[in-house]
Amino acid sequence: MLYFMTTFIVFLLVIAAMAIGYVLQRKTIAGSCGGIATLGMDKVCDCPEPCEKRKARMAKEELKQEQRRQMLEENRII
């Protein structure tokens, strides 16, 4: 029983460490092969126009990028 408890605790510690690493890095989960991005596809569906959710997400991402560029320009040292 001692071996079982020790092994269980070790597994819990490893899972907790992976979870903390994932939260701190704030990276999206991606496959090792690159997924659909390696196929040159932007989206999974075959619809000609993105849905409203995707449009909103793309606009939000574009706004973030613009704000980042603006912040870098304003805080440029050289």
Secondary structure, 3 states (H helix, E strand, C coil): CHHHHHHHHHHHHHHHHHHHHHHHHCCCCCCCCCHHHHHCCCCCCCCCCCCHHHHHHHHHHHHHHHHHHHHHHHCCCC
